[in-house]
Amino acid sequence: MQYDVNKIREDFPILARSVYGKPLVYLDNGATTQKPRCVVESITDEYYSVNANVHRGVHFLSQQATNLHEASRETVRRFINARSISEIVFTRGTTESINLVASSFADSQMKEGDEVIVSVMEHHSNIVSWQLQAARKGIVLKVIPMNDRGELLLDEYKKLFSEKTKLVSVAHVSNVLGTINPVKDMIAFAHSQGVPVLVDGAQSIPHMKVDVQDLDADFYVFSGHKVYGPTGIGVLYGKEAWLDKLPPYQGGGEMIKNVSFEKTTFNELPFKFEAGTPDYIGSTALAKALDYVSAIGMDNIFAYEHGLTQYAMNRLKEIPGMRILGEAEQKGGVISFLVGDIHHFDMGTLLDRLGIAVRTGHHCAEPLMHRLGIEGTVRASLGLYNTKEEIDALVEGVLRVSRMFA
């Protein structure tokens, strides 16, 4: 099918608004994406017509809400090609998914001195979660280094393995550099060493086709709000064999089979990890978002965004004093940059006055900033609705700010 970005933009009412009297240019998709009308309408429709707590209710509304919630689980399973709906756990987002695995995995599979391998480009959620377990259990973090282009050094990665390595936890796509890491090869090597792998898919799920069986990932996590869905809903995919081994993360309703004061037995998968009332409104809206991007086609989205990224990189390089951080051969639509001696916060603040929304700071990746020798960057992150005209507006905006500081 032909990719009609203008038709797609009609589905996102917020893109038509103005900021400070200027047309909104939204380039902060790495933080959160805007929502198509169908997603917002699904939230309203369910609250107004189907709202009831799911599971165990015998009345009509509860059964209808339960059917929608569980149909959403099947939509997620199909979207990432998981083997079974038992492998799809709903969480609040990527961060909670990582914390769930870190807590349950460390409790049941690790002892003092055991090692987890992460990379230098991880988001804080994939660092701090493991540091909390290090403080509790005395486990050790090992860090995969990278080259100056922002590519992980795979030879060094392989050297990090030892008989104490129990898990690899790595980002599919860097939220700062845009680097698409070769996770399939990394997983294959880890498995050759008998080590499972968790993949942080927060920045990959909105932009490319993900097949967890093809990757052979043991765990794969992502957030709904990054993929045009609502906030507060996310997914943990885990191979059934692993989820069976891990203890529950939280206790409460839903995750139990039988409770007495003497003993509690836990529910079957995936409910063992879903304590309390789930976000059944959010799960339906997430499914709607996944259906939306599926209808466009993930391969089509990837191809369109790849072309737009190349255009943006070339245009930004025309700017005097431009420094782009991260020029990996395999790169997604995240462009972090600095211009001359202009502070990233000043650049972002002044671009905002021109209606251009970018993010500034360390992007929850301070160790990566230390590796790059900087405090932070300006980050423009692309989505399926961005256009070359918006890239041109960004370039003109950066040039205008640069002239002010000259």
Buried (B, 14 or more C-beta within 10 A) or exposed (E): EEBEBEEBBEBBEEBEEEBEEBBBBBBBBBBBBBBBEBBBEBBEBBEEEBBBBBBEBEEEBBBBBBEBBBEBBEBBBBBBBBEEBBBBBBBBBBBBBBBBBBBBBBBEBBEEEBBBBBBBBBBBBBBBBBBBBBEEBEBBBBBBEBEEEBBBBBEEBBEBBEEBBBBBBBBBBBBBBBBBBBBBEBBEBBBEEEBBBBBBBBBBBBBBBBBBEEBBBBBBBBBBBBBBBBBBBBBBBBBBEBBEEBEBBBEEBBBBEEEEEEEEEBBEBBBBBBBEEBBBBBBBBBBBBBBBBBEBBBEBBBEBBBEBBEBBBEBBEEBEEBBBBBBBEEBBBBBBBBBEEBBBEBBBEBBBEBBBBBBBBBBBBBBBBEBBEBBBBBBBBBBBBBBEEBBBBBBBBBBEBBEEBE
